[in-house]
């Protein structure tokens, strides 16, 4: 009985130690508040103001864009695309800055990557919630009282706040883990790693475009996208995100701090 109790206590202690290390790495990622929040939100604010001014000028001079066949004058800014793609940069910076520091404190690569995942989940949650709130405010104010769409996903048929949050969250996760894989390649292979990353990414994008064209399946592909919808595509993207997470983990497993 004593041996069983000691074994259980040892297991619990080990699990608590792993959790503490994961939390510590996640906190380490979140220390750089300027890079994680300050700069992205500042740029987001500037782009939003610019789009609002453009919309105001368009209305002032009587220019109107008819969209969706509804006769509504809308200027589409798509500001949310910037903040989502920028998370790739955030992931690259966070790993490049924290990985050598964590290695100096003898944090295992497995625990480091687990902590990174925890940080990315939290950051995606925070930014997903922010974009959802902005999208809902935009809908409530009829486009900031200027009939402008910068955050709303109405043009792609997503109107409910829960669906909007899911699309934002899935997109943010994808770019976070894409950035993590890119950062892993840089840490592992330096300049050659980034060259490999962008070359592979370019070839994949080219393949996505070329295959439907060469096989005369473009119409079927477009029909599938239309039928699946934004929410369905966001759900499918989680598979790609999981693959990127696995790839990033495998790369970092052999990486060494500079």
C-alpha positions in Angstrom: 0.0 0.0 0.0 2.8 2.3 0.9 4.6 1.7 -2.4 1.4 2.5 -4.4 0.9 5.7 -2.5 4.5 6.8 -3.1 4.2 6.0 -6.8 1.0 8.0 -7.1 2.5 11.0 -5.2 5.6 10.9 -7.5 3.4 10.9 -10.6 1.4 13.8 -9.3 4.5 15.7 -8.5 5.9 15.1 -12.0 2.7 16.3 -13.6 2.7 19.4 -11.5 6.3 20.1 -12.5 5.5 19.7 -16.2 2.5 22.1 -15.9 4.6 24.6 -14.0 7.3 24.5 -16.8 4.7 24.9 -19.5 3.1 27.9 -17.7 6.5 29.4 -17.2 7.3 29.2 -21.0 3.9 30.6 -21.8 4.6 33.5 -19.5 8.0 34.0 -21.1 6.3 34.4 -24.5 3.8 36.9 -23.1 6.5 39.1 -21.5 7.1 41.1 -24.7 3.8 43.0 -24.5 5.0 45.7 -27.0 5.6 43.1 -29.8 2.5 41.0 -28.9 0.0 43.7 -28.4 1.4 47.3 -28.6 2.7 47.4 -32.2 -0.1 45.2 -33.8 -2.9 47.1 -32.1 -1.3 50.5 -33.0 -1.0 49.5 -36.7 -4.6 48.1 -36.5 -5.8 51.4 -35.2 -3.9 53.4 -37.9 -5.3 51.2 -40.7 -8.8 51.5 -39.3 -8.6 55.3 -39.1 -7.3 55.4 -42.6 -10.2 53.3 -43.9 -12.7 55.4 -42.0 -11.3 58.5 -43.6 -11.4 57.0 -47.0 -15.0 55.9 -46.5 -16.0 59.4 -45.3 -14.3 60.9 -48.3 -16.1 58.5 -50.7 -19.4 59.4 -49.2 -18.6 63.1 -49.2 -17.9 63.1 -52.9 -20.9 60.9 -53.6 -19.0 57.8 -54.7 -20.8 54.6 -53.8 -20.0 50.9 -54.2 -23.0 48.6 -54.7 -22.3 45.2 -53.2 -24.1 42.0 -52.4 -26.9 43.0 -54.8 -28.6 44.8 -51.9 -28.0 48.3 -52.9 -26.0 49.1 -49.8 -23.1 51.5 -50.1 -20.1 49.7 -48.4 -16.4 50.3 -48.4 -14.7 47.0 -47.5 -11.4 47.5 -45.7 -10.7 43.9 -44.5 -8.5 45.2 -41.6 -8.9 41.9 -39.8 -6.8 40.2 -42.5 -3.8 42.3 -41.4 -3.9 41.3 -37.8 -4.4 37.6 -38.6 -1.5 37.4 -41.0 0.7 39.5 -38.6 0.4 36.7 -36.1 2.9 34.8 -38.3 5.5 37.5 -37.5 4.6 37.4 -33.8 5.2 33.7 -33.7 8.5 34.0 -35.4 9.7 36.8 -33.1 8.5 35.1 -30.0 10.3 31.8 -30.6 13.5 33.5 -31.8 13.6 35.6 -28.7 12.5 33.1 -26.1 14.1 29.8 -27.3 17.7 30.7 -26.5 16.7 32.1 -23.1 14.7 29.0 -22.3 17.6 26.7 -23.3 19.8 28.7 -20.9 17.5 27.7 -18.1 17.6 24.0 -19.1 14.0 23.9 -20.3 13.5 20.9 -22.5 12.5 21.4 -26.1 9.2 19.4 -25.5 8.2 21.7 -22.6 9.2 24.8 -24.5 7.0 23.8 -27.5 4.1 22.9 -25.1 4.4 26.3 -23.5 4.5 27.9 -26.9 1.3 26.1 -27.8 -0.3 27.4 -24.6 0.7 30.9 -25.4 -0.6 30.7 -29.0 -3.9 29.3 -27.8 -4.3 32.2 -25.4 -3.2 34.9 -27.9 -5.6 33.5 -30.5 -8.4 33.6 -27.9 -7.6 37.2 -27.0 -7.3 38.4 -30.6 -10.3 36.3 -31.8 -12.4 37.9 -29.1 -11.2 41.4 -30.0 -12.0 40.9 -33.7 -15.4 39.4 -32.9 -16.3 42.3 -30.7 -15.2 44.8 -33.4 -17.2 42.9 -36.0 -20.3 42.9 -33.8 -19.9 46.6 -33.1 -19.5 47.2 -36.8 -22.8 45.4 -37.5 -24.6 47.2 -34.6 -23.5 50.6 -35.9 -24.3 49.8 -39.5 -20.6 50.1 -40.4 -19.5 52.7 -37.9 -22.3 55.0 -39.2 -20.5 55.2 -42.5 -21.6 51.9 -44.0 -18.1 50.6 -44.0 -17.0 47.0 -43.5 -13.6 46.4 -42.0 -14.1 43.6 -39.5 -17.4 42.0 -40.3 -17.5 38.7 -42.1 -20.9 39.4 -43.7 -19.5 39.4 -47.2 -18.6 35.8 -46.8 -21.9 34.8 -45.2 -20.8 34.7 -41.5 -23.0 36.9 -39.3 -23.4 35.2 -35.9 -20.9 36.2 -33.2 -20.0 32.5 -32.4 -19.4 31.6 -36.0 -17.3 34.8 -36.5 -15.2 34.0 -33.4 -14.6 30.4 -34.7 -13.4 31.7 -38.1 -11.2 34.3 -36.5 -9.8 31.8 -33.9 -9.1 29.1 -36.5 -7.4 31.6 -38.8 -5.2 33.0 -36.0 -4.2 29.5 -34.9 -3.2 28.6 -38.5 -0.9 31.6 -38.8 0.6 31.2 -35.3 1.7 27.7 -36.1 2.8 28.6 -39.6 5.0 31.2 -37.9 6.2 28.7 -35.3 7.2 26.2 -38.1 9.1 29.1 -39.9 10.8 30.1 -36.6 11.8 26.5 -36.0 13.4 26.3 -39.4 15.3 29.6 -38.7 16.5 28.4 -35.3 17.6 25.1 -36.8 19.1 26.2 -40.1 19.3 30.0 -39.9 19.2 31.8 -43.2 18.9 28.6 -45.2 15.9 27.6 -43.1 14.0 30.8 -44.0 14.9 30.3 -47.7 13.6 26.8 -47.4 10.4 28.0 -45.7 9.5 30.6 -48.3 10.5 28.4 -51.2 8.2 25.6 -49.9 5.4 28.0 -49.2 5.7 29.5 -52.7 5.6 26.0 -54.3 2.6 25.0 -52.2 0.7 28.1 -53.3 1.7 27.6 -56.9 0.5 24.0 -56.6 -2.9 25.0 -55.2 -3.4 27.3 -58.1 -1.9 25.1 -60.8 -3.5 21.7 -60.1 -7.1 22.8 -60.6 -6.1 24.6 -63.8 -4.1 21.7 -65.2 -6.8 19.1 -64.4 -9.7 21.3 -65.5 -11.3 21.0 -62.0 -11.4 24.7 -61.3 -15.2 24.9 -61.4 -15.5 21.9 -59.0 -13.0 23.4 -56.6 -14.8 26.8 -56.6 -18.1 25.0 -56.1 -16.7 23.0 -53.1 -15.4 26.2 -51.5 -18.8 27.9 -52.0 -20.6 24.8 -50.6 -18.3 24.4 -47.6 -18.5 28.0 -46.6 -16.2 30.1 -44.3 -17.1 28.1 -41.2 -16.5 24.8 -42.9 -13.2 26.0 -44.3 -12.1 27.2 -40.9 -12.9 23.7 -39.5 -10.8 22.1 -42.3 -7.9 24.5 -41.5 -7.6 23.0 -38.1 -6.2 19.9 -39.7 -3.5 22.0 -41.5 -2.8 23.8 -38.2 -2.3 20.4 -36.5 0.1 19.3 -39.2 2.0 22.6 -38.8 2.2 22.1 -35.0 3.7 18.6 -35.5 6.2 19.9 -38.1 7.2 22.7 -35.8 7.7 20.3 -32.9 9.8 18.0 -35.0 12.0 20.8 -36.2 12.6 22.4 -32.8 13.4 18.9 -31.3 16.8 19.2 -33.0 17.3 22.9 -32.8 20.1 24.5 -30.8 20.2 27.9 -29.3 22.6 30.3 -31.0 
